[in-house]
């Protein structure tokens, strides 16, 4: 298994470790609920170095990213970030990702850890067709960069101690290049996967130890804890963020997944599958990804069948958990058209029982 720049620290702290996307990653430290609530109420630090980073550079960079992603890259300015996805040319999604605009000819694509090889192959295939040189115009820096996500309402206040420019008032989905804890050219961004605010910090692997020590020291007075991937999953589900491989995949479109807001049918945005998605939006999809909360006692899990009152199968759970900050069980899943409206009663097949639930608005949790 691969190790990140921070793996030795997780092991020293006694984290429960397991393989994830080829890396030996911390799953939990003190327990999911404790870590989850620490992020909701104070701040926590996640090792997310397993994520992938691709640089796209040169005069064709903009047209390449615009073609491969559904959001409108033309709307970006320097220092701004977009959430987007790669359509796969068959009506599904290769991956969801973040697009950072460094300048008009330089973009950073941040992709999911489990999809790095798949995404890289997709980008290389399209780069060759569009005349970009792989290794020069398109560069995979995933093995050279480590990343910490410091999340929670006190995250930016704590990190301000380490940064030489103001960061506490940064807008959501923006970034700055900063000097941080004696490290130069750090990418400091404010996207987040928890719904509780915070930042992501990108540095070269060789600066990882210095960054880890500085972040933990700066956060100590605010109650910072290291957080594992298990709590990262419960946090993202409470705010209804999609997880690739569960809620979105090669078989479902962004229109079906409720990601129409990142699928921009504007002039000049001729992305892959545009016509197909436009038609699907106009005709209405046959299934919808919706949030639900349990009425009967029980915890929904990925793969559980969703039924109507008569026991007919109408969909499948994609994500589910007992939500620590809400005190109830929640989930997301695809349901057939006709069952997607708010307060519609549905049933989750848990073992041999059909447990009642209802369709609710996402996000489940609001600050």
C-alpha positions in Angstrom: 0.0 0.0 0.0 1.0 3.6 -0.6 1.8 5.9 2.3 1.1 9.6 2.4 3.5 12.2 3.9 1.4 11.9 7.1 1.0 8.2 7.5 3.6 7.8 10.2 1.8 10.5 12.3 -1.5 8.5 12.1 0.2 5.4 13.2 2.0 7.1 16.1 -1.4 8.5 17.2 -2.9 5.0 17.2 -5.4 5.5 14.4 -7.3 2.6 13.1 -5.8 2.2 9.6 -7.1 0.5 6.5 -6.6 0.4 2.8 -8.4 3.0 0.8 -7.8 3.8 -2.9 -4.4 2.0 -2.6 -3.3 4.0 0.4 -2.9 3.1 4.1 -5.4 5.6 5.5 -6.7 6.5 9.0 -10.3 5.4 9.3 -10.9 6.6 12.8 -9.0 7.8 15.9 -11.3 8.3 19.0 -14.6 7.2 17.3 -16.8 8.3 14.5 -19.3 10.3 16.7 -16.6 12.1 18.7 -14.6 13.0 15.6 -17.8 14.1 13.7 -19.0 16.4 16.5 -15.5 17.9 16.9 -15.7 19.1 13.3 -19.3 20.3 13.6 -18.5 22.3 16.8 -14.8 23.1 16.7 -12.3 21.9 14.0 -10.6 18.8 12.8 -7.8 17.9 10.4 -8.1 15.3 7.6 -5.3 13.7 5.6 -6.6 13.9 2.1 -3.3 13.4 0.3 -4.7 10.4 -1.6 -6.7 12.8 -3.8 -5.4 13.3 -7.3 -4.0 16.5 -8.9 -3.7 17.2 -12.6 -2.2 20.4 -14.1 -3.5 21.6 -17.4 -1.4 24.4 -19.0 -0.8 26.3 -22.2 -3.0 28.1 -24.8 -5.3 25.1 -25.2 -5.9 24.6 -21.4 -9.2 26.5 -21.3 -10.7 24.7 -24.3 -9.6 21.4 -22.9 -11.2 21.9 -19.4 -14.3 23.4 -21.0 -14.8 20.4 -23.2 -14.2 17.8 -20.5 -16.3 19.3 -17.7 -20.0 20.2 -17.4 -19.7 23.5 -15.5 -18.9 26.7 -17.4 -15.2 27.3 -17.0 -15.6 30.7 -18.8 -17.3 31.9 -15.6 -14.1 31.3 -13.6 -11.6 34.1 -12.8 -8.1 33.8 -11.2 -8.4 32.5 -7.7 -11.8 30.9 -8.1 -12.8 27.2 -8.0 -15.7 25.2 -9.5 -17.3 22.0 -8.6 -17.8 20.0 -11.8 -17.9 16.5 -13.3 -16.4 14.7 -16.3 -19.2 13.2 -18.5 -18.2 9.9 -20.0 -19.7 10.2 -23.5 -22.4 7.6 -22.7 -24.6 9.6 -20.4 -22.8 8.8 -17.1 -20.1 10.4 -15.0 -16.3 9.5 -15.1 -15.8 11.4 -11.8 -16.7 14.6 -10.0 -13.9 17.1 -9.4 -12.7 20.6 -8.5 -11.4 23.0 -11.1 -9.0 25.7 -9.9 -8.2 28.6 -12.2 -4.6 29.7 -11.5 -4.7 32.0 -14.6 -6.1 31.9 -18.1 -3.6 29.2 -19.3 -3.2 27.3 -16.0 -5.8 25.0 -14.3 -5.5 22.5 -11.5 -8.0 19.6 -11.5 -8.5 17.8 -8.2 -10.0 14.4 -8.6 -11.1 11.5 -6.4 -8.5 9.2 -5.0 -10.1 5.9 -6.2 -10.4 7.3 -9.7 -6.9 8.8 -10.4 -5.8 6.2 -13.0 -9.2 6.1 -14.6 -9.4 10.0 -14.8 -5.8 10.3 -16.0 -6.5 7.8 -18.8 -9.7 9.8 -19.8 -7.8 13.1 -19.7 -4.9 11.7 -21.8 -7.2 10.2 -24.4 -9.0 13.6 -24.9 -5.7 15.6 -24.7 -4.3 13.7 -27.6 -7.5 14.3 -29.6 -7.3 18.1 -28.8 -3.6 18.5 -29.4 -2.3 18.8 -25.9 1.0 17.2 -25.0 0.8 14.7 -22.2 3.6 15.4 -19.7 3.9 19.0 -20.7 0.4 20.6 -21.2 -1.2 17.9 -19.1 0.7 16.7 -16.0 -0.2 14.3 -13.3 1.2 15.6 -10.0 -0.8 13.3 -7.7 2.3 11.5 -6.3 4.1 14.8 -5.6 1.5 16.7 -3.6 0.1 16.1 -0.1 -3.0 17.8 1.3 -4.6 18.5 4.6 -8.2 19.6 5.0 -8.8 21.6 8.2 -12.6 21.7 8.6 -15.0 23.2 11.2 -16.2 26.7 12.3 -12.9 27.5 14.0 -10.6 26.2 11.2 -9.8 29.5 9.4 -9.3 31.3 12.7 -6.7 28.7 13.8 -5.0 28.6 10.4 -4.8 32.4 10.2 -2.0 32.1 12.8 0.2 30.3 10.2 -0.5 32.4 7.1 1.0 35.8 6.0 -2.2 37.2 4.4 -5.9 37.4 5.6 -7.8 34.1 5.2 -10.6 34.3 7.7 -12.9 36.2 5.3 -12.2 34.2 2.2 -15.2 33.4 0.1 -16.4 29.8 -0.4 -14.8 28.2 -3.4 -11.8 30.5 -3.7 -8.1 30.0 -3.1 -4.9 31.9 -2.5 -1.2 31.1 -3.0 0.4 31.9 0.4 3.4 31.4 2.5 2.4 29.2 5.5 4.4 28.0 8.4 7.6 28.8 6.6 6.5 26.9 3.5 6.3 29.0 0.2 3.8 28.7 -2.6 1.1 26.9 -0.6 -2.3 26.6 -2.3 -4.8 27.5 0.4 -8.4 27.0 -0.6 -11.9 27.1 0.9 -14.1 24.4 -0.7 -14.7 21.7 2.0 -16.6 18.4 2.1 -18.1 18.7 5.6 -20.6 21.6 5.4 -18.9 23.2 8.5 -16.5 25.5 6.7 -12.7 25.4 6.6 -9.8 25.0 4.2 -7.6 22.7 2.2 -3.8 23.1 2.2 -1.7 21.8 -0.7 2.1 21.4 -0.3 4.9 19.3 -1.8 5.4 16.0 -0.1 8.8 17.1 1.3 7.0 19.9 3.3 4.4 17.5 4.8 6.0 17.0 8.2 6.5 20.8 8.7 2.9 21.4 7.7 1.4 18.7 10.0 3.3 19.9 13.0 2.4 23.5 12.4 -1.3 22.8 11.9 -1.6 20.6 15.0 0.2 23.3 17.1 -1.9 26.1 15.7 -5.1 24.2 16.3 -4.3 23.0 19.8 -5.9 25.9 21.7 -9.1 25.5 19.7 -9.5 21.8 20.4 -8.3 20.5 17.0 -8.4 16.7 16.5 -7.2 14.5 13.7 -10.2 13.0 11.9 -10.5 9.7 10.0 -12.3 8.9 6.7 -15.3 7.3 8.5 -16.3 10.7 10.0 -15.5 12.4 6.7 -18.2 10.2 5.2 -20.9 10.9 7.9 -20.1 14.6 7.7 -20.5 14.8 3.9 -23.7 12.8 4.0 -25.3 15.1 6.5 -25.0 17.9 4.0 -26.0 15.8 1.0 -22.6 15.9 -0.8 -22.3 13.1 -3.4 -19.7 10.3 -3.1 -18.4 8.9 -6.3 -19.0 5.2 -6.5 -22.0 5.4 -4.3 -24.3 8.3 -5.3 -22.8 9.1 -8.7 -21.1 6.8 -11.2 -20.7 5.8 -14.9 -24.4 4.7 -15.0 -26.0 7.9 -13.7 -26.1 11.4 -15.3 -25.6 14.7 -13.4 -29.3 15.5 -14.3 -30.5 12.4 -12.5 -28.1 13.0 -9.6 -29.5 16.5 -8.9 -26.3 18.1 -10.3 -28.1 20.2 -12.9 -26.6 23.3 -11.1 -23.1 22.2 -12.3 -24.3 21.3 -15.8 -24.4 24.7 -17.7 -26.1 24.8 -21.0 -24.7 28.2 -22.0 -23.3 29.5 -25.2 -19.7 28.3 -25.8 -19.9 25.4 -23.3 -19.8 22.5 -25.8 -19.0 19.8 -23.2 -19.1 16.1 -23.9 -22.7 14.7 -23.7 -24.2 18.2 -23.7 -27.0 17.3 -26.2 -27.9 14.1 -24.3 -28.1 15.9 -21.0 -30.1 18.8 -22.5 -32.6 16.3 -23.8 -32.8 14.5 -20.5 -33.5 17.7 -18.7 -36.2 18.7 -21.1 -37.9 15.2 -21.1 -37.4 14.7 -17.4 -35.3 11.8 -16.1 -36.9 8.4 -15.2 -35.1 8.4 -11.8 -33.9 11.0 -9.3 -31.3 11.0 -6.6 -33.2 12.2 -3.5 -32.5 12.5 0.2 -34.7 10.7 2.8 -34.9 10.3 6.5 -36.1 7.3 8.4 -39.5 7.3 10.2 -39.2 3.8 11.5 -36.1 2.8 13.5 -33.3 1.4 11.4 -30.2 2.4 9.5 -30.2 2.5 5.7 -27.1 1.2 3.9 -25.7 1.4 0.4 -27.4 -1.2 -1.8 -30.6 -1.6 0.2 -33.8 -1.7 -1.9 -36.3 1.1 -1.8 -40.0 0.1 -2.2 -43.4 1.7 -2.4 -46.3 1.0 0.0 -47.2 -2.1 -2.0 -43.8 -3.6 -1.8 -42.8 -2.8 -5.4 -39.2 -2.0 -6.0 -38.8 1.7 -6.9 -35.1 2.4 -6.3 -31.9 1.7 -4.3 -30.1 3.4 -1.4 -26.8 4.9 -2.5 -25.6 6.2 0.9 -27.0 5.9 4.4 -26.0 6.4 8.1 -27.1 7.3 11.6 -26.3 11.0 11.5 -24.4 12.1 14.7 -25.4 15.8 14.6 -29.0 15.1 13.8 -29.8 12.2 16.0 -31.7 10.3 13.3 -31.0 8.0 10.4 -30.7 9.5 6.9 -29.8 8.4 3.4 -29.8 9.2 -0.3 -31.0 7.0 -3.1 -32.3 6.9 -6.7 -36.1 6.6 -6.9 -38.4 6.2 -9.9 -40.1 9.3 -11.3 -43.3 9.9 -9.3 -41.7 9.2 -6.0 -39.3 12.2 -5.8 -41.5 14.9 -4.3 -41.0 16.1 -0.7 -42.7 14.1 2.0 -43.4 11.1 -0.3 -43.5 8.0 1.9 -41.1 5.3 0.8 -39.9 2.0 2.4 -36.4 0.8 2.9 -35.9 -3.0 2.8 -33.7 -3.7 5.8 -33.1 -7.4 6.1 -36.7 -8.8 6.0 -38.5 -5.7 7.1 -39.8 -2.7 5.1 -39.1 0.3 7.2 -40.9 3.6 6.5 -39.0 6.7 5.4 -39.9 9.9 3.7 -38.3 12.1 1.0 -36.8 15.3 2.5 -34.9 18.3 1.2 -31.1 18.2 1.1 -29.0 19.3 3.0 -30.1 17.4 6.0 -27.8 19.4 8.3 -27.6 23.2 8.2 -25.1 25.3 10.2 
